[in-house]
Amino acid sequence: MNQLSERILREGKNLGNGILKVDGFINHQVDPGLMDECGRELAQRFARLGVTKVLTAEISGIAPALTTARHLGVPVVYARKAKPITMPDQIFLTLAPSHTKGRTVELIVSPDYLGGDERVLILDDFLASGQTILGLVRLAQAAGATVVGIGALIEKEFEGGRARLADLGVPIETLSVIIDMSDGRIVFGD
Amino acid sequence: MNQLSERILREGKNLGNGILKVDGFINHQVDPGLMDECGRELAQRFARLGVTKVLTAEISGIAPALTTARHLGVPVVYARKAKPITMPDQIFLTLAPSHTKGRTVELIVSPDYLGGDERVLILDDFLASGQTILGLVRLAQAAGATVVGIGALIEKEFEGGRARLADLGVPIETLSVIIDMSDGRIVFGD
């Protein structure tokens, strides 16, 4: 069992309805050393794909995407959920339903930082239903970029995201795969 | 002139009204190598203060706070602007006016991750009016924690944040100080 899965077992909480609380080390309080190790491992797995840019979504994707991008030696772009005043009027925008938020969120990227020649690795903290990641795929496709891989720290396999992304035909790598969260359990796959 | 100031001169854009566009390397697209260097430098400047936690605000504070925390070897907590479902009902919340957003934003921290025994370094991408940082100070004080330092990547000195924070009597360190943005210029201090 790797460092991340051990940490989830020790400190993660199953809040029911498939909600995993990991805000002590991933998405409110962050353990920078753990994030760096996860980024190193993800970068290794995608090292041969010629990635030129990591694409993620604010907010909780930023930490793992930043460390992965650092180990790959490429920039990271995080899609915004609201258009800041510093962004041009012409933007890439898509809508993605958010399970944990119970509503649809906008994902916005400036054309200045996502171009047709990019080889994009999409990265997020969770791969659950796959809807956020599919939104990021649409943004990359709108820019004419090539999605070469998809990665996440934690996969909730029982939400079917991997199957939903299979048609893309790109490698999908996650560090910690949870196969069952029923009855208060947290059960890992191999 | 340091690496960050050089980058601002080369790629930053003065959009008028004191708005500095740095979304090519700090707050939309992020240069992980630059962030790591900035984090290393900030960590060095605060190395002797016995920092136990770095506190920042989502979204654009996350990258520099994460790298600084990594070099200090402590966790980072980012205040949320909306309460996620994984957070308990009892929280620390304060309001901070946002110049660039033109409205007041909430800053929320879970009591689970900010306690009375913490020695807190507050860190953000910008020190401008100081209002966001003052909000983070109030959160730390509400938790009974001790604020031991304040840091930022970029200071817009002409917005008076440093003066507003002076009463706290803690060291304030910024890597790139801009003293004038009138007439489309970007003028650095020493």
Interface residues (C-beta under 8 A of the other chain):
Chain A: L15 I19 K21 D23 G24 F25 N27 H28 Q29 V30 D31 P32 G33 M35 D36 E58 I59 I62 A63 L66 T67 A69 R70 G73 V74 P75 V76 V77 Y78 R80 P84 I85 T86 M87 T100 V109 S110 D112 Y113
Chain B: L15 I19 K21 D23 G24 F25 N27 H28 Q29 V30 D31 P32 G33 M35 D36 E58 I59 I62 A63 L66 T67 A69 R70 G73 V74 P75 V76 V77 Y78 R80 P84 I85 T86 M87 T100 V109 S110 D112 Y113
